[in-house]
Amino acid sequence: MNPDPLSPQGGDAVVPVSVLNRAIGTLLERSFPLVWVSGEVSNFTRAASGHWYFSIKDQHAQMRCVMFRGRAQYAEFTPREGDKIEVRALVTMYEPRGELQLNVEAVRRTGQGRLFEAFLRLKAQLEGEGLFAAERKRALPAHPRAIGIVTSLQAAALRDVLTTLARRAPHVPVIVYPAPVQGAGAGAKLAAMVEAANARREADVLIVCRGGGSIEDLWAFNEEVLARAIAGSALPVVSGVGHETDFTIADFAADVRAPTPTAAAELVSPQRVLLLRELDQRHATLARAFGRMMERRAQELDWLARRLVSPAERLERQRVHLRQLATRLASAGARPVRDARARFALVQLRWQRWRPDLDAGREHLMRVAERLRASQARFHERAAARVSELSARLQVLSPQRTLERGYAALIDTQTGRAVRTPDALKPKRPLTVHLAEGSADVMLADVQPRLSDEF
């Protein structure tokens, strides 16, 4: 079985918004009972379904309200803008939008609230004294030996209670303590009958009941004397006053509050009947839940109906949307061309910046060629001058020129070397004499060395 996602053991579980709103709505319906709320009507709307939608506000706050057709059709009047009213409502939540609202079951004009204010003051006083404390409540006997009823002999509630007891527990005797349930002094007389039943000790449990009616009709059960008598009773007391939606001071002072006199008779019946009653209550709870679900669905249907758009308006919205899409499509188609042109212009600009200038290059090449020719000419001139210079120097240093000046070169015929010193001259040794105009082979007959270098 999966854990409740909203429980503390859920950890970090993630729940949908709808589940959270449903849980909050269930908690509100279980935690807040039916309550009367007063205020001024605003934003009143009657839907085509017959449901009422309005807000109730005062100087400091406001609350949305819904009154479904099944209850609105029985209202005594239709509220108008600015009316001061009191609504009997249950705090609920409209789950699709997560809004708190009051589910109105009854509506009345504010003038009827004076008695209710007195009811609230007395309730607060007695509650402050502890008369309504839970620890004072006593459990009902499982098998009562006798059942006492405090009500009017002419009340229809008495017939309902007797009929129910005869059907459910015919073996249990019933004792009626008659007292008026409406009119002047009725509260004191009812209190006297409660005290008489306690004094006689004829019954094990006591039922204080009457049928439904307005708040004025039920006022005897809101008197302090009856509340104190019920709270001081030694017998367990079941209050069965009015209908399910009616609450009196006697209900709070009693040990158990029954929604109707018949229900009070069922509560004091033997335990086996209590089980059947619990089954009936569960069935009623399911029916109410189903009814509230249907009401919420109806409210949602009204909300969706208000959101419904006419076909002409929907077509116009679609035309506008289509024009927007066409504009976006045209813009999307033109953007790549525009971007490509921009990129091409940028590339062309870069290409023009780095494109070689052929005329300037050709002119530069001509200048370089001219400089090269001039340089080559100068190089040739310098080379020719150098050659002429070297040729002149070569001519000056040439052995032939030396020979032409009257010198001769002696070459040792045997060794092929030039004779440079007198010591190299030996008698009878062949020599070759080189002159300016030819050479001659000679043989020395005698060699006489000289000590000086003079010729």
DOVOVEX-883223 format. One record per residue (C-alpha): x, y, z negated; residue in three letters. Coordinates in steps of 0.02 Angstrom, whole numbers. Example, Ala and Ser with C-alpha at 12.3 -4.5 7.8 and 13.67 -1.06 7.14 Angstrom:
<recs>
@xx=615&yy=-225&zz=-390&rest=ala .
@xx=684&yy=-53&zz=-357&rest=ser .
</recs>
This chain:
<recs>
@xx=0&yy=0&zz=0&rest=met .
@xx=74&yy=169&zz=51&rest=asn .
@xx=96&yy=300&zz=-86&rest=pro .
@xx=-10&yy=457&zz=-87&rest=asp .
@xx=90&yy=586&zz=17&rest=pro .
@xx=29&yy=724&zz=-100&rest=leu .
@xx=77&yy=636&zz=-261&rest=ser .
@xx=241&yy=676&zz=-353&rest=pro .
@xx=304&yy=503&zz=-301&rest=gln .
@xx=288&yy=559&zz=-120&rest=gly .
@xx=463&yy=632&zz=-129&rest=gly .
@xx=506&yy=726&zz=29&rest=asp .
@xx=362&yy=653&zz=128&rest=ala .
@xx=294&yy=766&zz=265&rest=val .
@xx=105&yy=778&zz=284&rest=val .
@xx=3&yy=859&zz=425&rest=pro .
@xx=-86&yy=1023&zz=390&rest=val .
@xx=-255&yy=938&zz=413&rest=ser .
@xx=-215&yy=810&zz=277&rest=val .
@xx=-158&yy=947&zz=158&rest=leu .
@xx=-314&yy=1052&zz=190&rest=asn .
@xx=-426&yy=900&zz=167&rest=arg .
@xx=-342&yy=860&zz=1&rest=ala .
@xx=-360&yy=1041&zz=-57&rest=ile .
@xx=-544&yy=1043&zz=-7&rest=gly .
@xx=-577&yy=881&zz=-101&rest=thr .
@xx=-486&yy=948&zz=-254&rest=leu .
@xx=-587&yy=1109&zz=-251&rest=leu .
@xx=-754&yy=1018&zz=-236&rest=glu .
@xx=-708&yy=904&zz=-381&rest=arg .
@xx=-634&yy=1040&zz=-492&rest=ser .
@xx=-762&yy=1181&zz=-476&rest=phe .
@xx=-945&yy=1148&zz=-521&rest=pro .
@xx=-1091&yy=1241&zz=-446&rest=leu .
@xx=-1082&yy=1422&zz=-502&rest=val .
@xx=-1182&yy=1581&zz=-480&rest=trp .
@xx=-1083&yy=1721&zz=-396&rest=val .
@xx=-1144&yy=1900&zz=-380&rest=ser .
@xx=-1092&yy=2033&zz=-257&rest=gly .
@xx=-1137&yy=2138&zz=-106&rest=glu .
@xx=-1178&yy=2063&zz=64&rest=val .
@xx=-1067&yy=2109&zz=213&rest=ser .
@xx=-1041&yy=2043&zz=390&rest=asn .
@xx=-1203&yy=1944&zz=386&rest=phe .
@xx=-1230&yy=1834&zz=541&rest=thr .
@xx=-1365&yy=1708&zz=582&rest=arg .
@xx=-1297&yy=1580&zz=706&rest=ala .
@xx=-1402&yy=1502&zz=844&rest=ala .
@xx=-1395&yy=1341&zz=744&rest=ser .
@xx=-1487&yy=1425&zz=599&rest=gly .
@xx=-1335&yy=1432&zz=484&rest=his .
@xx=-1296&yy=1593&zz=388&rest=trp .
@xx=-1121&yy=1665&zz=385&rest=tyr .
@xx=-1080&yy=1815&zz=276&rest=phe .
@xx=-961&yy=1883&zz=145&rest=ser .
@xx=-1000&yy=1928&zz=-35&rest=ile .
@xx=-892&yy=2063&zz=-113&rest=lys .
@xx=-869&yy=2182&zz=-258&rest=asp .
@xx=-749&yy=2327&zz=-287&rest=gln .
@xx=-596&yy=2216&zz=-302&rest=his .
@xx=-619&yy=2060&zz=-195&rest=ala .
@xx=-726&yy=1968&zz=-70&rest=gln .
@xx=-764&yy=1788&zz=-22&rest=met .
@xx=-828&yy=1709&zz=139&rest=arg .
@xx=-993&yy=1616&zz=122&rest=cys .
@xx=-1091&yy=1492&zz=227&rest=val .
@xx=-1270&yy=1436&zz=199&rest=met .
@xx=-1321&yy=1294&zz=311&rest=phe .
@xx=-1490&yy=1287&zz=397&rest=arg .
@xx=-1556&yy=1148&zz=284&rest=gly .
@xx=-1547&yy=1267&zz=134&rest=arg .
@xx=-1565&yy=1435&zz=222&rest=ala .
@xx=-1739&yy=1391&zz=286&rest=gln .
@xx=-1802&yy=1378&zz=106&rest=tyr .
@xx=-1731&yy=1546&zz=51&rest=ala .
@xx=-1862&yy=1669&zz=-12&rest=glu .
@xx=-1784&yy=1813&zz=86&rest=phe .
@xx=-1650&yy=1849&zz=216&rest=thr .
@xx=-1504&yy=1952&zz=148&rest=pro .
@xx=-1459&yy=2112&zz=238&rest=arg .
@xx=-1299&yy=2214&zz=246&rest=glu .
@xx=-1267&yy=2298&zz=78&rest=gly .
@xx=-1394&yy=2194&zz=-23&rest=asp .
@xx=-1347&yy=2150&zz=-202&rest=lys .
@xx=-1373&yy=1963&zz=-219&rest=ile .
@xx=-1325&yy=1812&zz=-323&rest=glu .
@xx=-1282&yy=1648&zz=-240&rest=val .
@xx=-1270&yy=1476&zz=-315&rest=arg .
@xx=-1124&yy=1397&zz=-224&rest=ala .
@xx=-989&yy=1266&zz=-223&rest=leu .
@xx=-809&yy=1317&zz=-191&rest=val .
@xx=-750&yy=1229&zz=-32&rest=thr .
@xx=-622&yy=1249&zz=106&rest=met .
@xx=-653&yy=1262&zz=294&rest=tyr .
@xx=-515&yy=1140&zz=345&rest=glu .
@xx=-485&yy=1188&zz=530&rest=pro .
@xx=-432&yy=1363&zz=479&rest=arg .
@xx=-377&yy=1332&zz=300&rest=gly .
@xx=-497&yy=1465&zz=231&rest=glu .
@xx=-578&yy=1464&zz=60&rest=leu .
@xx=-767&yy=1486&zz=65&rest=gln .
@xx=-923&yy=1467&zz=-40&rest=leu .
@xx=-1048&yy=1336&zz=16&rest=asn .
@xx=-1210&yy=1422&zz=-37&rest=val .
@xx=-1355&yy=1315&zz=-97&rest=glu .
@xx=-1471&yy=1451&zz=-164&rest=ala .
@xx=-1485&yy=1639&zz=-154&rest=val .
@xx=-1579&yy=1766&zz=-259&rest=arg .
@xx=-1583&yy=1951&zz=-285&rest=arg .
@xx=-1472&yy=2026&zz=-420&rest=thr .
@xx=-1621&yy=2080&zz=-525&rest=gly .
@xx=-1647&yy=1899&zz=-578&rest=gln .
@xx=-1476&yy=1892&zz=-657&rest=gly .
@xx=-1513&yy=1980&zz=-823&rest=arg .
@xx=-1573&yy=1821&zz=-905&rest=leu .
@xx=-1423&yy=1733&zz=-833&rest=phe .
@xx=-1309&yy=1862&zz=-913&rest=glu .
@xx=-1391&yy=1828&zz=-1080&rest=ala .
@xx=-1369&yy=1643&zz=-1047&rest=phe .
@xx=-1183&yy=1670&zz=-1016&rest=leu .
@xx=-1161&yy=1775&zz=-1174&rest=arg .
@xx=-1245&yy=1644&zz=-1284&rest=leu .
@xx=-1148&yy=1505&zz=-1199&rest=lys .
@xx=-984&yy=1595&zz=-1232&rest=ala .
@xx=-1031&yy=1626&zz=-1414&rest=gln .
@xx=-1079&yy=1446&zz=-1450&rest=leu .
@xx=-932&yy=1379&zz=-1354&rest=glu .
@xx=-818&yy=1489&zz=-1458&rest=gly .
@xx=-893&yy=1411&zz=-1615&rest=glu .
@xx=-851&yy=1238&zz=-1549&rest=gly .
@xx=-1030&yy=1177&zz=-1524&rest=leu .
@xx=-988&yy=1115&zz=-1349&rest=phe .
@xx=-821&yy=1034&zz=-1393&rest=ala .
@xx=-794&yy=865&zz=-1312&rest=ala .
@xx=-735&yy=786&zz=-1474&rest=glu .
@xx=-908&yy=817&zz=-1550&rest=arg .
@xx=-994&yy=717&zz=-1415&rest=lys .
@xx=-1052&yy=543&zz=-1461&rest=arg .
@xx=-1074&yy=393&zz=-1352&rest=ala .
@xx=-1249&yy=331&zz=-1315&rest=leu .
@xx=-1301&yy=165&zz=-1393&rest=pro .
@xx=-1288&yy=21&zz=-1270&rest=ala .
@xx=-1449&yy=-62&zz=-1335&rest=his .
@xx=-1561&yy=65&zz=-1423&rest=pro .
@xx=-1696&yy=-8&zz=-1536&rest=arg .
@xx=-1809&yy=142&zz=-1503&rest=ala .
@xx=-1803&yy=295&zz=-1393&rest=ile .
@xx=-1869&yy=465&zz=-1446&rest=gly .
@xx=-1932&yy=598&zz=-1324&rest=ile .
@xx=-1950&yy=782&zz=-1367&rest=val .
@xx=-2061&yy=867&zz=-1237&rest=thr .
@xx=-2237&yy=925&zz=-1201&rest=ser .
@xx=-2376&yy=795&zz=-1190&rest=leu .
@xx=-2439&yy=883&zz=-1032&rest=gln .
@xx=-2268&yy=888&zz=-949&rest=ala .
@xx=-2247&yy=792&zz=-788&rest=ala .
@xx=-2071&yy=752&zz=-849&rest=ala .
@xx=-2147&yy=647&zz=-990&rest=leu .
@xx=-2241&yy=539&zz=-866&rest=arg .
@xx=-2081&yy=518&zz=-764&rest=asp .
@xx=-1981&yy=468&zz=-917&rest=val .
@xx=-2113&yy=346&zz=-981&rest=leu .
@xx=-2131&yy=269&zz=-809&rest=thr .
@xx=-1944&yy=247&zz=-793&rest=thr .
@xx=-1924&yy=173&zz=-966&rest=leu .
@xx=-2071&yy=55&zz=-939&rest=ala .
@xx=-1991&yy=-5&zz=-779&rest=arg .
@xx=-1814&yy=-19&zz=-843&rest=arg .
@xx=-1834&yy=-63&zz=-1027&rest=ala .
@xx=-2014&yy=-111&zz=-1067&rest=pro .
@xx=-1960&yy=-200&zz=-1226&rest=his .
@xx=-1892&yy=-39&zz=-1305&rest=val .
@xx=-2022&yy=62&zz=-1404&rest=pro .
@xx=-2040&yy=246&zz=-1360&rest=val .
@xx=-2085&yy=382&zz=-1485&rest=ile .
@xx=-2142&yy=552&zz=-1421&rest=val .
@xx=-2113&yy=709&zz=-1525&rest=tyr .
@xx=-2229&yy=836&zz=-1442&rest=pro .
@xx=-2181&yy=1018&zz=-1427&rest=ala .
@xx=-2216&yy=1155&zz=-1298&rest=pro .
@xx=-2078&yy=1176&zz=-1169&rest=val .
@xx=-2125&yy=1350&zz=-1109&rest=gln .
@xx=-2189&yy=1511&zz=-1185&rest=gly .
@xx=-2161&yy=1612&zz=-1343&rest=ala .
@xx=-2087&yy=1513&zz=-1488&rest=gly .
@xx=-2061&yy=1358&zz=-1383&rest=ala .
@xx=-1876&yy=1350&zz=-1425&rest=gly .
@xx=-1908&yy=1349&zz=-1614&rest=ala .
@xx=-2042&yy=1215&zz=-1597&rest=lys .
@xx=-1927&yy=1106&zz=-1493&rest=leu .
@xx=-1792&yy=1128&zz=-1625&rest=ala .
@xx=-1915&yy=1078&zz=-1761&rest=ala .
@xx=-1957&yy=918&zz=-1667&rest=met .
@xx=-1771&yy=875&zz=-1650&rest=val .
@xx=-1750&yy=898&zz=-1837&rest=glu .
@xx=-1907&yy=794&zz=-1872&rest=ala .
@xx=-1842&yy=652&zz=-1765&rest=ala .
@xx=-1679&yy=653&zz=-1863&rest=asn .
@xx=-1773&yy=655&zz=-2027&rest=ala .
@xx=-1884&yy=507&zz=-1982&rest=arg .
@xx=-1744&yy=398&zz=-1913&rest=arg .
@xx=-1868&yy=307&zz=-1801&rest=glu .
@xx=-1759&yy=308&zz=-1645&rest=ala .
@xx=-1577&yy=274&zz=-1602&rest=asp .
@xx=-1565&yy=404&zz=-1462&rest=val .
@xx=-1661&yy=562&zz=-1423&rest=leu .
@xx=-1712&yy=636&zz=-1253&rest=ile .
@xx=-1748&yy=823&zz=-1240&rest=val .
@xx=-1827&yy=853&zz=-1070&rest=cys .
@xx=-1944&yy=950&zz=-957&rest=arg .
@xx=-1971&yy=972&zz=-769&rest=gly .
@xx=-1893&yy=1099&zz=-655&rest=gly .
@xx=-1935&yy=1283&zz=-640&rest=gly .
@xx=-1863&yy=1458&zz=-634&rest=ser .
@xx=-1741&yy=1524&zz=-761&rest=ile .
@xx=-1887&yy=1605&zz=-853&rest=glu .
@xx=-1980&yy=1439&zz=-860&rest=asp .
@xx=-1826&yy=1351&zz=-932&rest=leu .
@xx=-1780&yy=1489&zz=-1054&rest=trp .
@xx=-1843&yy=1393&zz=-1208&rest=ala .
@xx=-1697&yy=1273&zz=-1181&rest=phe .
@xx=-1575&yy=1421&zz=-1180&rest=asn .
@xx=-1621&yy=1480&zz=-1356&rest=glu .
@xx=-1492&yy=1473&zz=-1494&rest=glu .
@xx=-1606&yy=1387&zz=-1620&rest=val .
@xx=-1630&yy=1236&zz=-1507&rest=leu .
@xx=-1444&yy=1228&zz=-1464&rest=ala .
@xx=-1396&yy=1224&zz=-1648&rest=arg .
@xx=-1528&yy=1093&zz=-1685&rest=ala .
@xx=-1462&yy=981&zz=-1546&rest=ile .
@xx=-1281&yy=1008&zz=-1597&rest=ala .
@xx=-1325&yy=965&zz=-1779&rest=gly .
@xx=-1425&yy=811&zz=-1736&rest=ser .
@xx=-1368&yy=647&zz=-1813&rest=ala .
@xx=-1447&yy=555&zz=-1667&rest=leu .
@xx=-1361&yy=557&zz=-1497&rest=pro .
@xx=-1456&yy=680&zz=-1387&rest=val .
@xx=-1478&yy=671&zz=-1198&rest=val .
@xx=-1533&yy=831&zz=-1111&rest=ser .
@xx=-1639&yy=810&zz=-955&rest=gly .
@xx=-1699&yy=984&zz=-911&rest=val .
@xx=-1753&yy=1038&zz=-737&rest=gly .
@xx=-1671&yy=979&zz=-578&rest=his .
@xx=-1492&yy=930&zz=-541&rest=glu .
@xx=-1439&yy=1109&zz=-504&rest=thr .
@xx=-1515&yy=1181&zz=-664&rest=asp .
@xx=-1404&yy=1208&zz=-816&rest=phe .
@xx=-1463&yy=1263&zz=-990&rest=thr .
@xx=-1381&yy=1291&zz=-1158&rest=ile .
@xx=-1465&yy=1130&zz=-1216&rest=ala .
@xx=-1366&yy=1036&zz=-1084&rest=asp .
@xx=-1201&yy=1096&zz=-1156&rest=phe .
@xx=-1253&yy=1063&zz=-1337&rest=ala .
@xx=-1317&yy=888&zz=-1301&rest=ala .
@xx=-1204&yy=736&zz=-1309&rest=asp .
@xx=-1247&yy=692&zz=-1129&rest=val .
@xx=-1325&yy=800&zz=-994&rest=arg .
@xx=-1438&yy=714&zz=-867&rest=ala .
@xx=-1477&yy=801&zz=-701&rest=pro .
@xx=-1664&yy=761&zz=-716&rest=thr .
@xx=-1783&yy=690&zz=-848&rest=pro .
@xx=-1790&yy=529&zz=-751&rest=thr .
@xx=-1601&yy=519&zz=-753&rest=ala .
@xx=-1606&yy=547&zz=-941&rest=ala .
@xx=-1719&yy=396&zz=-957&rest=ala .
@xx=-1598&yy=295&zz=-853&rest=glu .
@xx=-1450&yy=348&zz=-962&rest=leu .
@xx=-1529&yy=284&zz=-1121&rest=val .
@xx=-1583&yy=119&zz=-1042&rest=ser .
@xx=-1487&yy=-42&zz=-1078&rest=pro .
@xx=-1310&yy=-61&zz=-1009&rest=gln .
@xx=-1359&yy=-172&zz=-863&rest=arg .
@xx=-1463&yy=-30&zz=-795&rest=val .
@xx=-1316&yy=89&zz=-813&rest=leu .
@xx=-1222&yy=-17&zz=-687&rest=leu .
@xx=-1365&yy=1&zz=-563&rest=leu .
@xx=-1369&yy=188&zz=-597&rest=arg .
@xx=-1183&yy=200&zz=-562&rest=glu .
@xx=-1213&yy=113&zz=-396&rest=leu .
@xx=-1349&yy=240&zz=-356&rest=asp .
@xx=-1234&yy=383&zz=-403&rest=gln .
@xx=-1098&yy=318&zz=-289&rest=arg .
@xx=-1223&yy=306&zz=-148&rest=his .
@xx=-1280&yy=483&zz=-182&rest=ala .
@xx=-1100&yy=544&zz=-186&rest=thr .
@xx=-1067&yy=461&zz=-19&rest=leu .
@xx=-1225&yy=539&zz=53&rest=ala .
@xx=-1174&yy=711&zz=-9&rest=arg .
@xx=-999&yy=689&zz=61&rest=ala .
@xx=-1072&yy=636&zz=229&rest=phe .
@xx=-1191&yy=783&zz=225&rest=gly .
@xx=-1048&yy=904&zz=187&rest=arg .
@xx=-946&yy=827&zz=326&rest=met .
@xx=-1090&yy=853&zz=447&rest=met .
@xx=-1108&yy=1031&zz=384&rest=glu .
@xx=-923&yy=1063&zz=411&rest=arg .
@xx=-937&yy=990&zz=586&rest=arg .
@xx=-1085&yy=1104&zz=620&rest=ala .
@xx=-987&yy=1253&zz=557&rest=gln .
@xx=-841&yy=1204&zz=667&rest=glu .
@xx=-960&yy=1188&zz=815&rest=leu .
@xx=-1024&yy=1364&zz=782&rest=asp .
@xx=-846&yy=1428&zz=773&rest=trp .
@xx=-802&yy=1343&zz=937&rest=leu .
@xx=-960&yy=1410&zz=1018&rest=ala .
@xx=-905&yy=1588&zz=974&rest=arg .
@xx=-738&yy=1553&zz=1056&rest=arg .
@xx=-818&yy=1489&zz=1217&rest=leu .
@xx=-769&yy=1599&zz=1365&rest=val .
@xx=-883&yy=1628&zz=1515&rest=ser .
@xx=-829&yy=1548&zz=1681&rest=pro .
@xx=-811&yy=1719&zz=1765&rest=ala .
@xx=-695&yy=1782&zz=1629&rest=glu .
@xx=-597&yy=1620&zz=1632&rest=arg .
@xx=-578&yy=1635&zz=1823&rest=leu .
@xx=-520&yy=1815&zz=1805&rest=glu .
@xx=-391&yy=1763&zz=1674&rest=arg .
@xx=-330&yy=1626&zz=1791&rest=gln .
@xx=-317&yy=1752&zz=1935&rest=arg .
@xx=-213&yy=1868&zz=1828&rest=val .
@xx=-105&yy=1722&zz=1775&rest=his .
@xx=-87&yy=1667&zz=1957&rest=leu .
@xx=-32&yy=1843&zz=2009&rest=arg .
@xx=95&yy=1843&zz=1870&rest=gln .
@xx=161&yy=1675&zz=1928&rest=leu .
@xx=169&yy=1739&zz=2109&rest=ala .
@xx=268&yy=1891&zz=2053&rest=thr .
@xx=386&yy=1783&zz=1952&rest=arg .
@xx=405&yy=1663&zz=2101&rest=leu .
@xx=446&yy=1805&zz=2221&rest=ala .
@xx=570&yy=1876&zz=2098&rest=ser .
@xx=647&yy=1705&zz=2072&rest=ala .
@xx=663&yy=1679&zz=2263&rest=gly .
@xx=742&yy=1850&zz=2293&rest=ala .
@xx=864&yy=1838&zz=2150&rest=arg .
@xx=980&yy=1705&zz=2229&rest=pro .
@xx=990&yy=1806&zz=2392&rest=val .
@xx=1027&yy=1965&zz=2296&rest=arg .
@xx=1158&yy=1877&zz=2190&rest=asp .
@xx=1237&yy=1798&zz=2347&rest=ala .
@xx=1247&yy=1969&zz=2431&rest=arg .
@xx=1327&yy=2045&zz=2279&rest=ala .
@xx=1455&yy=1904&zz=2270&rest=arg .
@xx=1489&yy=1922&zz=2459&rest=phe .
@xx=1515&yy=2110&zz=2441&rest=ala .
@xx=1634&yy=2079&zz=2296&rest=leu .
@xx=1732&yy=1949&zz=2396&rest=val .
@xx=1735&yy=2064&zz=2549&rest=gln .
@xx=1802&yy=2206&zz=2442&rest=leu .
@xx=1937&yy=2093&zz=2371&rest=arg .
@xx=1978&yy=2029&zz=2547&rest=trp .
@xx=1991&yy=2205&zz=2615&rest=gln .
@xx=2103&yy=2252&zz=2470&rest=arg .
@xx=2222&yy=2107&zz=2501&rest=trp .
@xx=2206&yy=2096&zz=2695&rest=arg .
@xx=2375&yy=2132&zz=2779&rest=pro .
@xx=2390&yy=2293&zz=2884&rest=asp .
@xx=2454&yy=2232&zz=3053&rest=leu .
@xx=2494&yy=2406&zz=3121&rest=asp .
@xx=2590&yy=2453&zz=2965&rest=ala .
@xx=2676&yy=2283&zz=2967&rest=gly .
@xx=2719&yy=2302&zz=3150&rest=arg .
@xx=2787&yy=2478&zz=3120&rest=glu .
@xx=2885&yy=2415&zz=2970&rest=his .
@xx=2952&yy=2270&zz=3074&rest=leu .
@xx=3007&yy=2392&zz=3209&rest=met .
@xx=3095&yy=2500&zz=3080&rest=arg .
@xx=3179&yy=2346&zz=3008&rest=val .
@xx=3229&yy=2289&zz=3185&rest=ala .
@xx=3298&yy=2461&zz=3223&rest=glu .
@xx=3393&yy=2461&zz=3060&rest=arg .
@xx=3456&yy=2285&zz=3101&rest=leu .
@xx=3515&yy=2339&zz=3274&rest=arg .
@xx=3600&yy=2493&zz=3203&rest=ala .
@xx=3678&yy=2386&zz=3067&rest=ser .
@xx=3737&yy=2259&zz=3195&rest=gln .
@xx=3808&yy=2397&zz=3304&rest=ala .
@xx=3900&yy=2471&zz=3157&rest=arg .
@xx=3959&yy=2296&zz=3108&rest=phe .
@xx=4023&yy=2265&zz=3284&rest=his .
@xx=4107&yy=2435&zz=3288&rest=glu .
@xx=4190&yy=2401&zz=3119&rest=arg .
@xx=4237&yy=2225&zz=3176&rest=ala .
@xx=4309&yy=2292&zz=3339&rest=ala .
@xx=4405&yy=2425&zz=3244&rest=ala .
@xx=4467&yy=2293&zz=3123&rest=arg .
@xx=4518&yy=2180&zz=3266&rest=val .
@xx=4607&yy=2325&zz=3349&rest=ser .
@xx=4692&yy=2367&zz=3186&rest=glu .
@xx=4741&yy=2187&zz=3155&rest=leu .
@xx=4796&yy=2169&zz=3335&rest=ser .
@xx=4904&yy=2324&zz=3317&rest=ala .
@xx=4976&yy=2260&zz=3155&rest=arg .
@xx=5000&yy=2091&zz=3237&rest=leu .
@xx=5089&yy=2174&zz=3379&rest=gln .
@xx=5199&yy=2269&zz=3258&rest=val .
@xx=5240&yy=2112&zz=3160&rest=leu .
@xx=5253&yy=2000&zz=3313&rest=ser .
@xx=5425&yy=1905&zz=3329&rest=pro .
@xx=5422&yy=1947&zz=3512&rest=gln .
@xx=5426&yy=2132&zz=3475&rest=arg .
@xx=5570&yy=2101&zz=3355&rest=thr .
@xx=5660&yy=2007&zz=3491&rest=leu .
@xx=5626&yy=2148&zz=3612&rest=glu .
@xx=5715&yy=2267&zz=3495&rest=arg .
@xx=5875&yy=2166&zz=3522&rest=gly .
@xx=5863&yy=2033&zz=3390&rest=tyr .
@xx=5885&yy=1848&zz=3420&rest=ala .
@xx=5823&yy=1696&zz=3326&rest=ala .
@xx=5939&yy=1550&zz=3293&rest=leu .
@xx=5859&yy=1380&zz=3276&rest=ile .
@xx=5954&yy=1228&zz=3216&rest=asp .
@xx=5928&yy=1106&zz=3355&rest=thr .
@xx=5945&yy=955&zz=3241&rest=gln .
@xx=5827&yy=1013&zz=3106&rest=thr .
@xx=5717&yy=1131&zz=3205&rest=gly .
@xx=5733&yy=1260&zz=3068&rest=arg .
@xx=5783&yy=1442&zz=3084&rest=ala .
@xx=5958&yy=1482&zz=3029&rest=val .
@xx=5949&yy=1614&zz=2894&rest=arg .
@xx=6120&yy=1611&zz=2809&rest=thr .
@xx=6297&yy=1598&zz=2871&rest=pro .
@xx=6319&yy=1441&zz=2772&rest=asp .
@xx=6199&yy=1353&zz=2889&rest=ala .
@xx=6315&yy=1381&zz=3037&rest=leu .
@xx=6432&yy=1240&zz=3064&rest=lys .
@xx=6563&yy=1223&zz=3203&rest=pro .
@xx=6517&yy=1106&zz=3342&rest=lys .
@xx=6336&yy=1112&zz=3290&rest=arg .
@xx=6209&yy=1143&zz=3429&rest=pro .
@xx=6094&yy=1292&zz=3410&rest=leu .
@xx=5951&yy=1365&zz=3510&rest=thr .
@xx=5953&yy=1553&zz=3531&rest=val .
@xx=5786&yy=1636&zz=3565&rest=his .
@xx=5797&yy=1804&zz=3647&rest=leu .
@xx=5667&yy=1930&zz=3708&rest=ala .
@xx=5672&yy=1858&zz=3880&rest=glu .
@xx=5704&yy=1673&zz=3860&rest=gly .
@xx=5815&yy=1560&zz=3756&rest=ser .
@xx=5983&yy=1472&zz=3772&rest=ala .
@xx=6068&yy=1320&zz=3695&rest=asp .
@xx=6239&yy=1359&zz=3623&rest=val .
@xx=6369&yy=1267&zz=3524&rest=met .
@xx=6476&yy=1359&zz=3400&rest=leu .
@xx=6661&yy=1337&zz=3421&rest=ala .
@xx=6706&yy=1422&zz=3259&rest=asp .
@xx=6612&yy=1509&zz=3117&rest=val .
@xx=6687&yy=1654&zz=3021&rest=gln .
@xx=6570&yy=1714&zz=2884&rest=pro .
@xx=6570&yy=1899&zz=2836&rest=arg .
@xx=6552&yy=1963&zz=2663&rest=leu .
@xx=6445&yy=2116&zz=2708&rest=ser .
@xx=6278&yy=2136&zz=2798&rest=asp .
@xx=6342&yy=2263&zz=2923&rest=glu .
@xx=6323&yy=2226&zz=3107&rest=phe .
</recs>
